[in-house]
Amino acid sequence: MDKIPALPPLFLSHGSPMTALEPRAAGAFMQRLGPVLERRFGRPRAILAVSAHSLTREPVLLAGARHEAIYDFGGFAPELYTLRYDAPGAPALAPRVQTLLQAAGITAHAVDQGGLDHGIWTPLRYLFPAADIPVLPLAWPPMWAPARLMALGAALAPLTDEGVLILASGSITHNLGRVFAGGRDDVERPLTPESAAFRDWFVARSTALDWEALADYRAQAPHAALMHPTDEHLLPWYVAAGAGGRAHPPRRLHASQTYGDLGMDAYAFGPGAMELQAALDTHQAGT
């Protein structure tokens, strides 16, 4: 019997909290992604979630037995605050994660607490709407450089062969001053050339396996500081990339945008990335 391939680590741009109510192109993609991922790679036994909205001074695992959606935002439609995502926790996975990180010289604390920020529950409501897969959020230090976060991801790589989906959530571009300059209703604003140039650079450097340039994106990518005045929304990309390894080019699975600037790109990493991309293309062609 053929061995089930390792689950490819993912980076998903979660966008505005309104994505949970108004899926648009990115939400529709995530709705396709969940079933295709499960059909090709098997149902994940757990999800290790690394979100731009769960930040700490040292790595911390939220190893509570249950999770609920946290509404870590304000000023949006009242309906948004009624959405729920009550998922089981994965406390039994926490010691395994701690052991892997410790072997790489990284100390990770575990706390008996639950809760999923909107960077986690928004995509999970589309990927796995039944909320029946255990989730273990890993809060991380936003001051760590891309190379250090790739090393953290590399330490987690064995999990991909153990049925654990590594899900990194952030945003491929994230300048809220520009995003909401025209108001929160201006979601259909045309794509800006700065956002397009930055995102195209990431695709090109990924295809070329130019890890040195990717780790130095802030100096080398066009409009880097404009697209990320602070870079906590991009940094989860590097955790997923590290978990996928340097031998395989990251694959952009989806590209769309809202508010002109806010990229909604999604990436897969590791040896299964190309296979997942092909499965998604086949699924799309058949619909």
Backbone as CSV, one residue per row, in Angstrom:
resi,resn,N_x,N_y,N_z,CA_x,CA_y,CA_z,C_x,C_y,C_z
1,MET,0.852,-1.195,0.000,0.000,0.000,0.000,0.887,1.245,0.000
2,ASP,0.554,2.193,-0.885,1.346,3.406,-0.979,1.224,4.228,0.295
3,LYS,2.347,4.806,0.693,2.362,5.666,1.870,1.620,6.971,1.573
4,ILE,0.789,7.399,2.494,0.100,8.681,2.326,1.139,9.785,2.387
5,PRO,1.160,10.701,1.402,2.172,11.758,1.428,1.987,12.691,2.611
6,ALA,3.077,13.326,2.992,3.039,14.252,4.123,2.119,15.419,3.810
7,LEU,1.426,15.900,4.827,0.555,17.053,4.663,1.394,18.301,4.360
8,PRO,1.127,18.990,3.270,1.911,20.194,2.972,1.559,21.331,3.927
9,PRO,2.534,21.958,4.560,2.242,23.143,5.367,1.616,24.236,4.496
10,LEU,0.737,25.020,5.093,0.005,26.049,4.353,0.224,27.426,4.967
11,PHE,0.218,28.434,4.105,0.086,29.828,4.536,-1.149,30.383,3.852
12,LEU,-2.099,30.880,4.653,-3.323,31.466,4.130,-3.426,32.914,4.571
13,SER,-3.727,33.796,3.632,-4.035,35.185,3.976,-5.491,35.240,4.433
14,HIS,-5.710,35.663,5.686,-7.077,35.622,6.209,-7.867,36.892,5.941
15,GLY,-7.174,37.998,5.593,-7.873,39.205,5.193,-8.596,39.899,6.326
16,SER,-9.502,40.772,5.962,-10.340,41.475,6.923,-11.204,40.476,7.687
17,PRO,-11.565,40.784,8.947,-12.506,39.902,9.643,-13.785,39.636,8.861
18,MET,-14.157,40.562,7.972,-15.378,40.383,7.187,-15.290,39.210,6.221
19,THR,-14.079,38.684,6.002,-13.948,37.483,5.176,-14.817,36.355,5.721
20,ALA,-15.004,36.314,7.034,-15.814,35.253,7.644,-17.278,35.350,7.236
21,LEU,-17.746,36.554,6.885,-19.124,36.746,6.440,-19.230,36.839,4.928
22,GLU,-18.206,37.408,4.306,-18.218,37.651,2.865,-17.013,36.941,2.249
23,PRO,-17.180,35.696,1.842,-16.028,34.880,1.455,-15.274,35.397,0.238
24,ARG,-15.962,35.928,-0.728,-15.331,36.387,-1.957,-14.447,35.288,-2.539
25,ALA,-13.482,35.674,-3.352,-12.680,34.667,-4.058,-11.842,33.831,-3.102
26,ALA,-11.250,34.476,-2.083,-10.383,33.744,-1.156,-11.184,32.750,-0.327
27,GLY,-12.353,33.150,0.149,-13.184,32.236,0.915,-13.647,31.052,0.074
28,ALA,-14.012,31.326,-1.182,-14.419,30.241,-2.077,-13.254,29.272,-2.311
29,PHE,-12.045,29.828,-2.437,-10.870,28.964,-2.583,-10.696,28.086,-1.342
30,MET,-10.799,28.664,-0.147,-10.614,27.879,1.069,-11.693,26.806,1.213
31,GLN,-12.894,27.083,0.738,-13.942,26.071,0.760,-13.575,24.885,-0.124
32,ARG,-12.892,25.133,-1.235,-12.412,24.035,-2.092,-11.204,23.348,-1.477
33,LEU,-10.351,24.129,-0.847,-9.084,23.612,-0.345,-9.269,22.506,0.680
34,GLY,-10.158,22.699,1.638,-10.340,21.717,2.703,-10.648,20.321,2.174
35,PRO,-11.707,20.168,1.361,-12.026,18.829,0.840,-10.939,18.242,-0.049
36,VAL,-10.285,19.078,-0.878,-9.222,18.560,-1.748,-8.042,18.083,-0.906
37,LEU,-7.680,18.869,0.103,-6.581,18.482,0.982,-6.878,17.150,1.667
38,GLU,-8.078,17.018,2.176,-8.442,15.796,2.897,-8.506,14.597,1.961
39,ARG,-9.024,14.800,0.763,-9.147,13.688,-0.182,-7.780,13.196,-0.656
40,ARG,-6.846,14.119,-0.855,-5.547,13.711,-1.409,-4.557,13.283,-0.337
41,PHE,-4.589,13.928,0.829,-3.556,13.681,1.838,-4.109,13.027,3.105
42,GLY,-5.393,12.855,3.169,-5.999,12.279,4.357,-6.453,13.342,5.332
43,ARG,-7.360,12.955,6.171,-7.904,13.891,7.147,-6.845,14.180,8.220
44,PRO,-6.529,15.444,8.471,-5.555,15.740,9.533,-6.049,15.246,10.887
45,ARG,-5.127,14.702,11.671,-5.511,14.287,13.021,-5.483,15.468,13.974
46,ALA,-4.773,16.535,13.575,-4.717,17.756,14.382,-4.197,18.872,13.485
47,ILE,-4.408,20.101,13.950,-3.938,21.285,13.239,-3.075,22.098,14.195
48,LEU,-1.846,22.377,13.786,-0.987,23.296,14.525,-1.101,24.651,13.844
49,ALA,-1.680,25.617,14.532,-2.012,26.905,13.933,-1.062,27.988,14.416
50,VAL,-0.496,28.716,13.459,0.435,29.816,13.743,-0.160,31.070,13.115
51,SER,-0.680,31.968,13.941,-1.430,33.118,13.449,-0.732,34.426,13.761
52,ALA,-0.923,35.392,12.873,-0.386,36.738,13.072,-1.015,37.448,14.259
53,HIS,-2.092,36.889,14.810,-2.789,37.548,15.916,-2.568,36.876,17.264
54,SER,-1.725,35.858,17.316,-1.368,35.232,18.597,0.131,35.404,18.795
55,LEU,0.496,36.470,19.497,1.892,36.881,19.611,2.321,36.907,21.078
56,THR,3.539,36.429,21.312,4.082,36.371,22.669,5.577,36.662,22.607
57,ARG,6.185,36.848,23.765,7.629,37.115,23.792,8.449,35.843,23.604
58,GLU,7.871,34.688,23.947,8.482,33.389,23.700,7.386,32.464,23.179
59,PRO,7.735,31.414,22.436,6.711,30.512,21.916,5.849,29.915,23.036
60,VAL,4.545,29.922,22.815,3.585,29.414,23.791,2.529,28.592,23.061
61,LEU,2.283,27.383,23.539,1.245,26.519,22.998,-0.023,26.676,23.825
62,LEU,-1.138,26.956,23.154,-2.436,27.060,23.835,-3.056,25.669,23.858
63,ALA,-2.760,24.948,24.941,-3.055,23.519,25.006,-4.324,23.219,25.788
64,GLY,-5.293,24.116,25.726,-6.569,23.855,26.370,-7.330,22.736,25.677
65,ALA,-8.281,22.151,26.402,-9.046,21.028,25.859,-10.103,21.462,24.859
66,ARG,-10.537,22.730,24.923,-11.563,23.235,24.012,-11.179,24.645,23.572
67,HIS,-11.670,25.009,22.391,-11.463,26.348,21.862,-12.800,26.954,21.453
68,GLU,-12.876,28.269,21.574,-13.977,29.042,21.018,-13.393,30.188,20.199
69,ALA,-14.209,30.741,19.333,-13.777,31.884,18.534,-13.600,33.108,19.424
70,ILE,-12.488,33.807,19.219,-12.235,35.075,19.905,-12.483,36.198,18.915
71,TYR,-13.233,37.211,19.340,-13.560,38.345,18.470,-12.567,39.468,18.765
72,ASP,-11.373,39.294,18.230,-10.273,40.216,18.519,-10.228,41.348,17.496
73,PHE,-11.345,42.060,17.365,-11.466,43.164,16.411,-12.671,43.996,16.839
74,GLY,-12.855,45.134,16.231,-13.978,45.991,16.580,-14.427,46.810,15.387
75,GLY,-15.687,47.265,15.440,-16.204,48.173,14.432,-16.749,47.520,13.187
76,PHE,-16.962,46.211,13.220,-17.475,45.527,12.040,-18.949,45.188,12.220
77,ALA,-19.534,44.549,11.217,-20.965,44.223,11.231,-21.317,43.385,12.455
78,PRO,-22.444,43.678,13.109,-22.824,42.926,14.309,-22.913,41.423,14.077
79,GLU,-23.298,41.014,12.868,-23.426,39.584,12.582,-22.110,38.844,12.763
80,LEU,-21.015,39.556,12.592,-19.697,38.918,12.689,-19.456,38.368,14.087
81,TYR,-20.023,39.022,15.091,-19.779,38.641,16.479,-20.680,37.485,16.931
82,THR,-21.537,37.027,16.029,-22.382,35.870,16.345,-21.806,34.573,15.783
83,LEU,-20.805,34.674,14.917,-20.220,33.475,14.326,-19.436,32.705,15.384
84,ARG,-19.494,31.392,15.307,-18.813,30.555,16.291,-17.912,29.555,15.580
85,TYR,-16.877,29.146,16.289,-16.070,28.006,15.860,-15.570,27.335,17.122
86,ASP,-16.376,26.386,17.605,-16.065,25.655,18.829,-15.385,24.349,18.446
87,ALA,-14.096,24.305,18.651,-13.306,23.159,18.194,-12.607,22.487,19.374
88,PRO,-12.334,21.195,19.258,-11.547,20.541,20.312,-10.108,21.039,20.299
89,GLY,-9.509,21.082,21.470,-8.093,21.372,21.560,-7.270,20.119,21.316
90,ALA,-5.937,20.292,21.339,-5.038,19.153,21.119,-3.965,19.131,22.197
91,PRO,-4.368,19.039,23.476,-3.362,19.077,24.545,-2.361,17.927,24.472
92,ALA,-2.776,16.784,23.936,-1.856,15.650,23.854,-0.745,15.878,22.836
93,LEU,-0.966,16.791,21.904,0.060,17.089,20.903,1.127,18.033,21.446
94,ALA,0.798,18.803,22.473,1.722,19.825,22.967,3.081,19.261,23.388
95,PRO,3.156,18.154,24.136,4.483,17.633,24.505,5.329,17.246,23.298
96,ARG,4.697,16.715,22.255,5.443,16.356,21.048,6.039,17.612,20.396
97,VAL,5.254,18.665,20.319,5.749,19.911,19.745,6.885,20.475,20.598
98,GLN,6.714,20.450,21.900,7.771,20.944,22.788,9.065,20.155,22.605
99,THR,8.947,18.837,22.455,10.131,17.997,22.277,10.854,18.341,20.979
100,LEU,10.097,18.507,19.906,10.706,18.849,18.610,11.418,20.199,18.680
101,LEU,10.769,21.166,19.304,11.381,22.488,19.392,12.590,22.478,20.318
102,GLN,12.495,21.734,21.407,13.617,21.660,22.340,14.850,21.065,21.662
103,ALA,14.641,20.078,20.794,15.756,19.476,20.067,16.451,20.483,19.163
104,ALA,15.732,21.536,18.770,16.309,22.588,17.950,16.770,23.785,18.780
105,GLY,16.762,23.622,20.092,17.202,24.698,20.972,16.177,25.777,21.195
106,ILE,14.891,25.454,20.971,13.804,26.430,21.125,12.914,25.988,22.274
107,THR,12.748,26.833,23.260,11.870,26.532,24.388,10.460,27.003,24.065
108,ALA,9.494,26.109,24.209,8.087,26.455,24.013,7.328,26.132,25.293
109,HIS,6.596,27.090,25.803,5.781,26.905,26.993,4.408,26.367,26.570
110,ALA,3.758,25.673,27.455,2.398,25.188,27.213,1.504,25.667,28.347
111,VAL,0.341,26.190,27.981,-0.618,26.665,28.976,-1.956,25.985,28.740
112,ASP,-2.669,25.751,29.810,-3.968,25.084,29.740,-5.047,26.124,29.456
113,GLN,-4.963,26.709,28.290,-5.906,27.746,27.880,-6.316,27.511,26.436
114,GLY,-7.518,27.942,26.105,-8.022,27.809,24.739,-8.372,29.156,24.146
115,GLY,-8.835,29.120,22.919,-9.237,30.328,22.217,-8.552,30.447,20.878
116,LEU,-9.346,30.749,19.842,-8.830,30.886,18.486,-9.056,32.316,18.007
117,ASP,-7.969,33.028,17.705,-8.125,34.378,17.162,-8.714,34.295,15.756
118,HIS,-9.132,35.450,15.208,-9.841,35.408,13.927,-8.940,34.999,12.765
119,GLY,-7.639,35.117,12.938,-6.729,34.620,11.914,-6.740,33.106,11.813
120,ILE,-7.223,32.440,12.860,-7.328,30.978,12.855,-8.744,30.529,12.513
121,TRP,-9.741,31.073,13.227,-11.077,30.532,13.027,-11.708,30.967,11.710
122,THR,-11.300,32.104,11.166,-11.872,32.504,9.878,-11.536,31.482,8.786
123,PRO,-10.263,31.164,8.542,-10.013,30.143,7.514,-10.525,28.756,7.888
124,LEU,-10.468,28.389,9.177,-10.923,27.052,9.552,-12.425,26.867,9.340
125,ARG,-13.211,27.934,9.448,-14.650,27.813,9.178,-14.904,27.424,7.729
126,TYR,-13.987,27.780,6.841,-14.122,27.405,5.437,-13.464,26.055,5.146
127,LEU,-12.295,25.822,5.709,-11.585,24.570,5.435,-12.303,23.372,6.043
128,PHE,-12.637,23.471,7.324,-13.222,22.357,8.069,-14.408,22.870,8.882
129,PRO,-15.535,23.116,8.209,-16.671,23.777,8.872,-17.275,22.987,10.028
130,ALA,-17.061,21.698,10.087,-17.629,20.908,11.189,-16.920,21.169,12.509
131,ALA,-15.777,21.817,12.489,-15.012,22.154,13.705,-14.753,20.917,14.568
132,ASP,-14.378,19.820,13.925,-14.184,18.570,14.656,-12.740,18.062,14.611
133,ILE,-11.812,18.878,14.117,-10.400,18.512,14.118,-9.703,19.267,15.249
134,PRO,-8.970,18.583,16.121,-8.303,19.262,17.235,-7.299,20.320,16.743
135,VAL,-7.273,21.430,17.457,-6.422,22.560,17.074,-5.479,22.895,18.227
136,LEU,-4.221,23.124,17.882,-3.219,23.554,18.858,-2.586,24.847,18.345
137,PRO,-3.002,26.012,18.858,-2.367,27.261,18.440,-0.973,27.403,19.055
138,LEU,-0.051,27.899,18.248,1.303,28.201,18.700,1.508,29.706,18.583
139,ALA,1.497,30.381,19.725,1.801,31.811,19.742,3.315,31.980,19.635
140,TRP,3.756,33.046,18.984,5.161,33.154,18.607,5.631,34.608,18.749
141,PRO,6.965,34.809,18.785,7.506,36.158,18.987,7.625,36.923,17.669
142,PRO,6.933,38.042,17.521,6.982,38.777,16.261,8.294,39.500,16.021
143,MET,9.158,39.539,17.030,10.465,40.185,16.825,11.491,39.236,16.217
144,TRP,11.152,37.964,16.067,12.082,37.015,15.459,12.205,37.283,13.964
145,ALA,13.425,37.193,13.447,13.696,37.423,12.029,13.176,36.251,11.196
146,PRO,12.947,36.472,9.891,12.473,35.375,9.036,13.317,34.114,9.131
147,ALA,14.646,34.242,9.166,15.495,33.047,9.220,15.256,32.256,10.498
148,ARG,15.043,32.958,11.596,14.811,32.263,12.859,13.446,31.573,12.853
149,LEU,12.465,32.196,12.234,11.146,31.576,12.142,11.163,30.392,11.177
150,MET,11.989,30.454,10.155,12.142,29.283,9.297,12.765,28.121,10.063
151,ALA,13.696,28.418,10.955,14.294,27.368,11.777,13.249,26.757,12.715
152,LEU,12.368,27.595,13.248,11.272,27.080,14.076,10.401,26.149,13.249
153,GLY,10.053,26.578,12.043,9.244,25.729,11.176,9.936,24.431,10.830
154,ALA,11.241,24.500,10.560,11.993,23.289,10.222,11.957,22.280,11.362
155,ALA,11.985,22.770,12.601,11.909,21.872,13.752,10.563,21.156,13.815
156,LEU,9.527,21.789,13.272,8.184,21.210,13.302,7.912,20.266,12.136
157,ALA,8.835,20.193,11.175,8.600,19.441,9.945,8.180,17.985,10.171
158,PRO,8.718,17.249,11.175,8.279,15.860,11.348,6.772,15.708,11.563
159,LEU,6.117,16.745,12.039,4.674,16.663,12.272,3.902,16.414,10.977
160,THR,4.445,16.888,9.854,3.720,16.739,8.589,3.598,15.284,8.167
161,ASP,4.494,14.444,8.667,4.422,12.996,8.407,3.607,12.270,9.469
162,GLU,3.118,13.013,10.445,2.369,12.418,11.555,0.900,12.826,11.538
163,GLY,0.439,13.305,10.380,-0.967,13.652,10.242,-1.339,15.010,10.786
164,VAL,-0.357,15.866,11.036,-0.634,17.201,11.584,-0.517,18.234,10.470
165,LEU,-1.552,19.012,10.293,-1.539,20.109,9.335,-0.963,21.348,10.004
166,ILE,0.127,21.876,9.452,0.696,23.125,9.931,0.059,24.246,9.134
167,LEU,-0.734,25.048,9.807,-1.497,26.121,9.171,-1.001,27.463,9.678
168,ALA,-0.328,28.212,8.809,0.130,29.562,9.134,-0.852,30.549,8.529
169,SER,-1.245,31.530,9.305,-2.271,32.475,8.865,-1.786,33.901,9.080
170,GLY,-1.898,34.706,8.040,-1.485,36.100,8.123,-2.019,36.868,6.945
171,SER,-1.127,37.577,6.245,-1.543,38.315,5.056,-0.309,38.604,4.220
172,ILE,-0.393,38.308,2.941,0.768,38.502,2.075,1.089,39.985,1.911
173,THR,0.100,40.858,2.070,0.325,42.303,2.209,-0.595,42.810,3.307
174,HIS,-0.157,43.854,4.034,-0.943,44.263,5.199,-0.567,45.676,5.636
175,ASN,-1.157,46.657,4.969,-1.030,48.055,5.382,-2.443,48.582,5.554
176,LEU,-2.950,48.544,6.788,-4.349,48.881,7.022,-4.639,50.347,6.753
177,GLY,-3.626,51.206,6.876,-3.833,52.612,6.548,-4.233,52.776,5.098
178,ARG,-3.566,52.068,4.208,-3.910,52.106,2.789,-5.186,51.311,2.511
179,VAL,-5.330,50.167,3.171,-6.484,49.310,2.920,-7.789,50.054,3.176
180,PHE,-7.870,50.751,4.307,-9.129,51.381,4.693,-9.158,52.878,4.410
181,ALA,-8.231,53.342,3.561,-8.201,54.776,3.243,-9.502,55.235,2.593
182,GLY,-10.124,54.355,1.818,-11.384,54.706,1.172,-12.601,54.241,1.939
183,GLY,-12.407,53.768,3.165,-13.519,53.274,3.976,-13.646,51.768,3.887
184,ARG,-14.324,51.193,4.855,-14.430,49.739,4.930,-15.376,49.144,3.911
185,ASP,-16.107,50.005,3.181,-17.003,49.492,2.149,-16.342,49.465,0.772
186,ASP,-15.113,49.956,0.678,-14.444,50.068,-0.617,-13.674,48.792,-0.943
187,VAL,-14.328,47.651,-0.761,-13.649,46.362,-0.884,-13.279,46.034,-2.334
188,GLU,-14.004,46.600,-3.299,-13.781,46.264,-4.702,-12.787,47.198,-5.388
189,ARG,-12.058,47.996,-4.630,-11.082,48.912,-5.221,-10.095,48.132,-6.098
190,PRO,-9.708,48.680,-7.269,-8.788,47.970,-8.169,-7.432,47.711,-7.510
191,LEU,-6.796,46.652,-7.957,-5.481,46.267,-7.460,-4.478,47.392,-7.661
192,THR,-3.694,47.673,-6.619,-2.654,48.695,-6.742,-1.386,48.079,-7.325
193,PRO,-0.608,48.844,-8.076,0.635,48.297,-8.641,1.648,47.910,-7.577
194,GLU,1.637,48.597,-6.425,2.582,48.264,-5.360,2.296,46.879,-4.780
195,SER,1.031,46.592,-4.547,0.663,45.266,-4.035,1.014,44.190,-5.051
196,ALA,0.713,44.432,-6.308,1.006,43.447,-7.347,2.507,43.175,-7.445
197,ALA,3.314,44.239,-7.390,4.770,44.069,-7.526,5.336,43.273,-6.364
198,PHE,4.888,43.570,-5.156,5.388,42.856,-3.977,5.027,41.375,-4.060
199,ARG,3.796,41.081,-4.386,3.343,39.691,-4.414,3.982,38.922,-5.560
200,ASP,4.161,39.579,-6.701,4.823,38.913,-7.828,6.278,38.588,-7.483
201,TRP,6.924,39.470,-6.732,8.306,39.219,-6.320,8.371,37.956,-5.461
202,PHE,7.410,37.784,-4.561,7.405,36.596,-3.706,7.251,35.325,-4.533
203,VAL,6.404,35.373,-5.549,6.237,34.204,-6.408,7.538,33.899,-7.143
204,ALA,8.160,34.930,-7.711,9.377,34.729,-8.487,10.514,34.185,-7.624
205,ARG,10.709,34.757,-6.440,11.802,34.291,-5.569,11.500,32.898,-5.029
206,SER,10.223,32.589,-4.800,9.855,31.244,-4.346,10.144,30.214,-5.426
207,THR,9.757,30.521,-6.648,9.988,29.602,-7.760,11.474,29.339,-7.951
208,ALA,12.281,30.366,-7.717,13.728,30.249,-7.881,14.431,29.635,-6.672
209,LEU,13.669,29.290,-5.636,14.245,28.775,-4.386,15.299,29.737,-3.827
210,ASP,15.014,31.010,-3.941,15.950,32.045,-3.492,15.653,32.378,-2.030
211,TRP,16.008,31.443,-1.153,15.689,31.605,0.268,16.422,32.795,0.875
212,GLU,17.626,33.085,0.386,18.373,34.215,0.922,17.632,35.523,0.665
213,ALA,17.120,35.699,-0.544,16.364,36.906,-0.849,15.053,36.942,-0.075
214,LEU,14.366,35.816,0.016,13.095,35.782,0.738,13.279,36.143,2.201
215,ALA,14.344,35.652,2.815,14.604,35.980,4.216,14.984,37.442,4.389
216,ASP,15.484,38.047,3.320,15.890,39.459,3.348,14.865,40.314,2.613
217,TYR,13.599,39.881,2.635,12.567,40.542,1.839,12.472,42.036,2.136
218,ARG,12.715,42.403,3.388,12.494,43.797,3.771,13.442,44.737,3.028
219,ALA,14.628,44.243,2.665,15.583,45.043,1.905,15.454,44.829,0.404
220,GLN,14.945,43.667,-0.012,15.008,43.326,-1.430,13.668,43.364,-2.157
221,ALA,12.565,43.128,-1.481,11.272,43.092,-2.166,10.798,44.507,-2.474
222,PRO,10.172,44.711,-3.628,9.664,46.047,-3.946,8.531,46.455,-3.008
223,HIS,8.601,47.694,-2.527,7.557,48.278,-1.674,7.355,47.494,-0.379
224,ALA,8.411,46.869,0.134,8.273,45.998,1.304,7.736,46.755,2.515
225,ALA,8.345,47.889,2.848,7.896,48.635,4.023,6.510,49.216,3.823
226,LEU,6.145,49.520,2.584,4.811,50.045,2.299,3.755,48.964,2.457
227,MET,4.062,47.774,2.003,3.113,46.667,2.096,3.049,46.076,3.505
228,HIS,4.141,46.237,4.272,4.186,45.732,5.642,4.879,46.761,6.540
229,PRO,4.164,47.803,6.967,4.769,48.742,7.923,5.298,48.026,9.162
230,THR,4.570,47.024,9.610,5.065,46.036,10.567,4.842,44.670,9.915
231,ASP,5.700,43.710,10.237,5.660,42.501,9.411,5.098,41.263,10.086
232,GLU,4.342,41.437,11.184,3.829,40.253,11.875,2.847,39.452,11.013
233,HIS,2.192,40.100,10.016,1.249,39.352,9.188,1.938,38.540,8.095
234,LEU,3.158,38.890,7.755,3.901,38.119,6.763,4.730,37.010,7.403
235,LEU,5.189,37.213,8.620,6.147,36.293,9.229,5.647,34.843,9.364
236,PRO,4.350,34.584,9.567,3.936,33.177,9.587,4.271,32.423,8.303
237,TRP,4.387,33.129,7.184,4.790,32.501,5.915,6.093,31.734,6.097
238,TYR,7.014,32.297,6.871,8.335,31.695,7.037,8.280,30.449,7.922
239,VAL,7.357,30.405,8.857,7.203,29.192,9.671,6.749,28.033,8.779
240,ALA,5.728,28.287,7.957,5.249,27.244,7.053,6.323,26.857,6.047
241,ALA,7.072,27.847,5.554,8.146,27.562,4.607,9.221,26.685,5.243
242,GLY,9.595,26.993,6.474,10.588,26.175,7.166,10.114,24.754,7.358
243,ALA,8.828,24.590,7.662,8.284,23.237,7.849,8.275,22.452,6.544
244,GLY,8.167,23.162,5.415,8.168,22.487,4.122,9.548,22.111,3.630
245,GLY,10.569,22.795,4.137,11.937,22.491,3.731,12.379,23.314,2.534
246,ARG,13.688,23.391,2.359,14.275,24.242,1.326,14.391,23.574,-0.040
247,ALA,14.136,22.287,-0.123,14.369,21.569,-1.380,13.245,21.749,-2.390
248,HIS,12.088,22.185,-1.941,10.920,22.261,-2.808,10.407,23.693,-2.874
249,PRO,10.136,24.204,-4.073,9.684,25.592,-4.173,8.288,25.786,-3.599
250,PRO,8.068,26.843,-2.829,6.713,27.178,-2.396,5.813,27.389,-3.613
251,ARG,4.574,26.968,-3.488,3.616,27.093,-4.583,2.481,28.025,-4.178
252,ARG,2.264,29.043,-4.980,1.107,29.904,-4.718,-0.135,29.217,-5.253
253,LEU,-1.040,28.866,-4.357,-2.245,28.140,-4.719,-3.377,29.058,-5.133
254,HIS,-3.337,30.279,-4.632,-4.448,31.206,-4.880,-3.909,32.625,-4.823
255,ALA,-4.465,33.496,-5.676,-4.119,34.916,-5.651,-5.374,35.732,-5.917
256,SER,-5.713,36.581,-4.980,-6.779,37.554,-5.173,-6.487,38.715,-4.238
257,GLN,-7.326,39.729,-4.255,-7.091,40.883,-3.397,-8.419,41.558,-3.075
258,THR,-8.406,42.292,-1.980,-9.519,43.155,-1.616,-8.953,44.524,-1.236
259,TYR,-9.786,45.538,-1.308,-9.403,46.898,-0.924,-8.187,47.412,-1.707
260,GLY,-7.935,46.852,-2.886,-6.840,47.330,-3.708,-5.481,46.831,-3.285
261,ASP,-5.198,46.874,-2.003,-3.868,46.550,-1.479,-3.777,45.206,-0.772
262,LEU,-4.876,44.723,-0.214,-4.824,43.588,0.704,-4.799,42.273,-0.069
263,GLY,-3.604,41.712,-0.212,-3.464,40.449,-0.932,-4.033,39.283,-0.139
264,MET,-4.685,38.366,-0.827,-5.302,37.196,-0.201,-4.630,35.906,-0.667
265,ASP,-3.343,35.997,-0.995,-2.624,34.859,-1.558,-2.505,33.719,-0.556
266,ALA,-2.474,32.506,-1.098,-2.286,31.287,-0.304,-1.136,30.484,-0.892
267,TYR,-0.335,29.884,-0.018,0.837,29.107,-0.440,0.809,27.727,0.220
268,ALA,1.407,26.772,-0.485,1.697,25.453,0.088,3.195,25.203,-0.037
269,PHE,3.725,24.376,0.854,5.166,24.163,0.957,5.458,22.670,1.031
270,GLY,6.719,22.336,0.751,7.160,20.965,0.917,6.909,20.101,-0.302
271,PRO,7.237,18.805,-0.183,7.124,17.899,-1.328,5.700,17.706,-1.824
272,GLY,4.701,17.967,-0.994,3.315,17.798,-1.419,2.699,19.041,-2.035
273,ALA,3.443,20.152,-2.088,2.862,21.408,-2.561,2.429,21.324,-4.020
274,MET,3.286,20.790,-4.863,2.949,20.688,-6.285,1.768,19.743,-6.493
275,GLU,1.739,18.661,-5.709,0.642,17.703,-5.806,-0.681,18.337,-5.391
276,LEU,-0.649,19.141,-4.348,-1.864,19.827,-3.908,-2.313,20.832,-4.966
277,GLN,-1.376,21.553,-5.539,-1.720,22.512,-6.587,-2.381,21.801,-7.771
278,ALA,-1.837,20.659,-8.169,-2.408,19.911,-9.281,-3.807,19.399,-8.937
279,ALA,-3.998,18.932,-7.706,-5.312,18.438,-7.294,-6.342,19.561,-7.286
280,LEU,-5.941,20.741,-6.849,-6.848,21.892,-6.865,-7.200,22.286,-8.283
281,ASP,-6.203,22.260,-9.178,-6.460,22.612,-10.577,-7.430,21.623,-11.206
282,THR,-7.247,20.328,-10.899,-8.142,19.308,-11.437,-9.560,19.494,-10.909
283,HIS,-9.652,19.795,-9.609,-10.960,20.016,-8.993,-11.659,21.224,-9.632
284,GLN,-10.890,22.288,-9.850,-11.435,23.504,-10.428,-11.909,23.260,-11.856
285,ALA,-11.143,22.482,-12.605,-11.499,22.200,-13.983,-12.761,21.350,-14.067
286,GLY,-13.025,20.544,-13.032,-14.182,19.669,-13.050,-15.454,20.298,-12.535
287,THR,-15.355,21.548,-12.023,-16.555,22.196,-11.473,-17.202,23.110,-12.489
